[in-house]
Amino acid sequence: RKVYQYNVPESLPVASTVAKIKALDSDVGRNAEMEYRIVDGDGLGIIKISTDQDTQEGVLTLQKELDFETRSGYSLKIEVTNRNIDPRFLSLGPYIDTTAVRLTVEDVDEPPVFSSPGYTMVVSEAASAGTPIGTVSAHDPDTANYPVRYSIDRNTDLERYFNVDAMSGIITIAKTLDRETNAEHNITVLAIESQNPSQIGRGSVLVRLVDVNDNAPKFPMEYDTFVCENANPGDTIQRISAVDRDEPPSGHRFHFSLAPGAANNLNFTVQDNRDNTALILTRKAGFSRQEQPIYQLPIVIVDNGIPSLSSTNTLTVRVCGC
């Protein structure tokens, strides 16, 4: 045959067989072995051809994905030659022939496609419900280009923190967010073809929360602090630090001091080391377990957030007979 015509669905997977062609040869055995190659056409790089050694057919194989909306057909010129030619009969040649192969790409209903493989959206954790944080966009890749509707795959948003407008693709906050509970949310937005709801595209959206200073610093643990009865003024009895669930851009900076009501006490003082730690020092010589076995020391910790937050933490100091 001088012309072969085949219809190929655009959904055919890469590496699939597109078609088979075969040249006729009256010889047998080695003399009938053939070799096929594509010599011309607009399907170069899309289709390749190889020889089936058992049947001597030319097997056309798909090398790249087809897309009906981009191109609806391809033409190939294929040449076939004898692989083994007896030198005695070279003058009877040429042992070569050509044929044309025309491939028609068939349209297949495809799911909507998002304009981006993934979206990243950034929002303050203090943003209120109803605040828009970004927009997704998808379209029907088929020639009909039907409208699409958007929804959120709730399996990826079990707490229903977000909503998406079905028509515009605008994503909004549905309820209060907290970066300290979950700094990032990975949700999937569905794009559903209006004329065929079984055709569903999926888009990934990463929502990152920007920290606001909404947590006060505090002691990282319950300190077990002792002071000796024979302590001297200026003795260090405890080094303290702080933790804060917030993450300011420039890092934490804590300031330590005694609460106003205890600032003038004659027993202890706080020395801020300016490195997010502080020392608890004695202010007098000698302590008596019989007179007062326990002291409660209120310490104020202030962070460097905007606005700054503070907390009062109680340090319990026990007098021991060391």
C-alpha positions in Angstrom: 0.0 0.0 0.0 1.2 3.4 -0.9 -0.8 5.2 1.8 -1.7 4.1 5.3 -4.3 6.0 7.4 -4.7 5.6 11.2 -6.7 7.3 13.9 -4.9 7.8 17.2 -6.5 9.0 20.5 -4.6 11.9 22.0 -4.6 10.0 25.3 -2.5 7.2 24.0 0.4 6.7 26.4 4.0 7.3 25.4 5.8 4.1 24.2 2.5 2.6 23.0 2.3 1.1 19.5 0.5 3.4 17.1 0.3 1.1 14.1 2.0 -1.6 12.1 2.8 -1.6 8.4 4.3 -4.3 6.2 6.0 -4.4 2.9 5.7 -7.5 0.7 8.7 -9.5 -0.3 8.6 -12.7 -2.3 11.8 -13.9 -0.9 12.2 -16.0 2.2 14.6 -16.3 5.1 17.4 -13.8 5.3 16.6 -12.4 1.9 13.2 -11.3 3.2 14.5 -9.4 6.2 13.6 -5.7 6.0 14.5 -2.4 7.6 12.2 0.5 8.0 13.0 4.2 8.6 11.3 7.5 8.6 12.8 9.7 5.9 10.5 12.7 5.9 7.3 14.2 7.4 6.1 16.4 10.2 6.0 13.5 12.7 9.7 13.2 13.2 10.5 13.1 16.9 6.9 12.2 17.7 6.9 8.8 16.1 9.7 6.2 15.7 9.7 3.0 13.6 11.4 -0.3 14.2 11.3 -3.7 12.6 9.6 -6.6 14.2 12.2 -9.4 13.6 9.6 -12.1 13.7 7.0 -10.7 11.4 9.1 -8.2 9.4 6.5 -5.5 10.1 7.3 -1.8 10.7 6.1 -0.9 14.2 5.3 2.7 14.7 5.7 3.8 18.4 4.7 7.0 20.1 7.7 9.0 21.5 6.0 12.1 22.9 2.5 12.9 24.2 -0.1 13.9 21.6 -2.3 16.9 22.0 -5.3 17.3 19.7 -5.6 21.0 20.6 -2.0 21.7 19.5 -1.9 19.4 16.4 -4.6 17.2 15.0 -2.6 15.2 12.5 0.9 14.0 11.3 2.3 12.8 8.0 5.3 10.5 7.6 7.2 9.2 4.6 8.6 5.8 5.4 11.3 3.9 3.5 11.8 0.1 3.5 14.9 -1.7 2.3 16.2 -5.3 2.2 18.7 -5.8 5.0 20.6 -8.5 3.1 21.2 -8.1 -0.6 23.0 -10.7 -2.7 25.7 -8.9 -4.6 25.0 -11.0 -7.6 21.6 -9.3 -8.0 22.5 -5.7 -7.3 21.8 -4.8 -10.9 18.2 -5.9 -10.5 17.5 -3.3 -7.7 16.9 -0.9 -6.2 15.7 -3.0 -3.3 13.8 -0.1 -1.8 10.3 1.3 -1.6 8.4 4.1 0.2 5.0 4.6 1.6 3.1 7.4 3.3 1.5 7.2 6.8 -1.1 9.7 7.9 -2.0 9.8 11.5 -5.2 11.6 12.6 -5.2 12.6 16.3 -8.6 12.1 17.9 -9.8 14.5 20.6 -10.4 13.0 24.0 -12.3 14.8 26.8 -9.6 15.9 29.3 -9.8 17.2 32.8 -9.2 21.0 33.5 -5.6 22.1 33.8 -4.4 24.6 36.3 -2.3 27.6 35.1 0.4 26.6 37.6 1.6 23.2 38.9 1.5 24.6 42.4 0.6 27.8 44.2 2.2 29.4 47.2 0.2 32.0 49.2 1.3 33.9 52.3 -1.0 35.4 54.9 -0.7 36.8 58.4 -1.9 34.5 61.1 -3.9 37.5 62.4 -5.9 37.8 59.2 -9.7 37.7 59.9 -12.2 35.3 58.4 -13.2 36.3 54.8 -9.7 37.7 54.0 -8.7 36.8 50.4 -5.2 35.2 50.2 -4.9 34.4 46.5 -6.5 33.1 43.3 -6.2 29.8 41.4 -7.0 29.5 37.7 -7.8 26.5 35.6 -9.2 26.0 32.1 -10.7 23.2 30.0 -7.9 22.2 27.5 -10.4 20.7 25.0 -11.5 22.7 22.0 -15.0 23.2 23.6 -13.2 25.0 26.5 -16.2 24.5 28.9 -16.3 26.6 32.1 -14.9 25.1 35.3 -16.0 25.3 38.9 -13.7 25.3 41.9 -14.0 23.5 45.2 -11.6 22.5 48.0 -10.8 18.8 48.6 -11.9 18.7 52.2 -9.7 15.7 52.8 -6.8 18.2 52.6 -8.6 20.8 54.8 -10.4 18.8 57.5 -10.6 21.8 59.8 -12.2 23.9 57.0 -9.8 26.8 57.4 -10.3 27.9 53.8 -12.9 28.5 51.2 -12.7 29.0 47.4 -15.2 30.9 45.3 -16.6 28.4 42.8 -16.5 30.8 39.9 -13.5 33.1 40.4 -11.1 30.7 42.2 -10.4 33.3 44.9 -9.3 31.5 48.2 -10.3 33.1 51.5 -9.8 32.4 55.1 -12.8 30.7 56.7 -11.8 30.9 60.4 -9.0 32.0 62.7 -5.5 30.7 61.9 -2.6 30.0 64.4 0.9 29.8 63.1 2.1 28.2 66.3 -0.3 25.3 65.8 0.3 24.9 62.1 2.7 27.1 60.2 1.8 25.8 56.8 -1.3 24.3 55.2 -1.2 22.2 52.1 -4.6 22.1 50.4 -5.9 20.7 47.1 -8.2 22.7 45.0 -10.5 20.9 42.5 -11.4 22.3 39.1 -14.5 20.5 37.8 -15.6 20.7 34.1 -19.1 22.1 34.0 -20.4 19.9 31.2 -18.8 16.7 32.5 -18.3 16.7 36.3 -16.3 13.5 36.1 -13.5 15.5 34.6 -11.6 16.9 37.6 -8.3 18.7 37.7 -6.3 19.1 40.9 -4.1 22.0 41.9 -1.8 22.2 45.0 -1.9 25.2 47.2 0.7 25.9 49.9 -0.5 28.5 52.5 2.3 29.9 54.7 1.4 31.8 57.8 3.3 34.9 58.8 4.0 35.2 62.5 2.6 37.9 64.7 3.6 38.5 68.3 0.7 36.8 70.1 2.6 34.6 72.6 4.3 35.9 75.8 7.7 34.5 76.8 7.9 32.2 79.8 10.3 30.0 81.7 11.3 26.9 79.7 10.9 24.7 82.8 10.2 24.7 86.5 13.5 25.6 88.1 14.7 23.8 91.3 16.5 26.7 93.0 18.3 26.7 96.3 20.2 29.2 98.4 22.6 28.3 101.2 22.2 29.5 104.7 25.7 30.8 104.6 25.5 32.5 101.2 27.3 35.8 100.6 26.1 38.9 98.8 26.4 38.6 95.0 26.4 34.8 95.0 24.8 33.3 91.8 22.0 30.8 92.8 20.4 30.3 89.4 20.7 31.0 85.6 17.4 31.4 83.9 16.2 31.7 80.3 13.0 31.9 78.4 11.0 30.4 75.5 8.5 32.0 73.1 6.4 30.2 70.5 6.6 33.2 68.2 9.3 33.5 65.6 10.3 37.2 65.1 12.2 37.9 61.8 15.2 39.2 63.7 15.2 36.5 66.4 14.2 36.6 70.0 15.5 39.1 72.5 14.3 38.8 76.1 14.6 41.2 79.0 14.5 39.9 82.6 13.7 42.0 85.7 12.0 41.6 89.1 8.3 42.5 89.2 7.8 46.0 90.5 6.5 44.9 93.9 9.7 42.8 94.5 12.2 45.2 92.9 13.3 46.6 96.3 13.5 43.4 98.2 16.7 42.9 100.3 17.2 39.2 99.5 17.6 38.7 95.7 18.2 40.6 92.5 18.1 39.8 88.8 21.1 40.5 86.5 20.1 40.5 82.8 23.0 39.1 80.8 21.6 40.6 77.5 22.0 37.1 75.8 18.5 35.9 76.6 19.6 34.6 80.0 19.7 36.2 83.4 21.4 35.4 86.8 19.6 35.3 90.1 22.0 36.8 92.7 21.8 37.1 96.5 21.7 40.6 98.0 22.6 39.8 101.6 24.7 37.5 103.7 23.1 34.6 105.4 19.6 33.0 105.2 17.8 31.1 107.9 15.6 28.0 107.2 13.9 28.5 110.5 12.9 32.1 109.9 11.9 31.6 106.2 12.5 28.3 104.4 11.0 29.4 101.0 11.0 32.6 98.9 8.7 33.3 96.0 10.5 35.6 93.5 8.3 37.1 90.7 10.3 37.7 87.5 9.0 39.6 84.5 10.1 38.5 81.1 9.5 40.9 78.1 10.0 40.0 74.4 11.1 42.2 71.5 7.9 41.8 69.4 5.7 44.5 68.1 3.9 45.1 70.3 6.0 43.5 73.0 4.4 41.0 75.3 5.4 40.0 78.8 4.7 37.5 81.5 5.4 37.2 85.2 7.0 33.9 86.2 7.4 32.8 89.8 10.8 31.4 90.8 10.7 29.3 94.0 13.9 29.6 96.1 14.4 27.1 98.9 16.9 27.7 101.8 19.2 24.7 102.4 21.8 24.1 105.1 24.7 23.7 102.7 
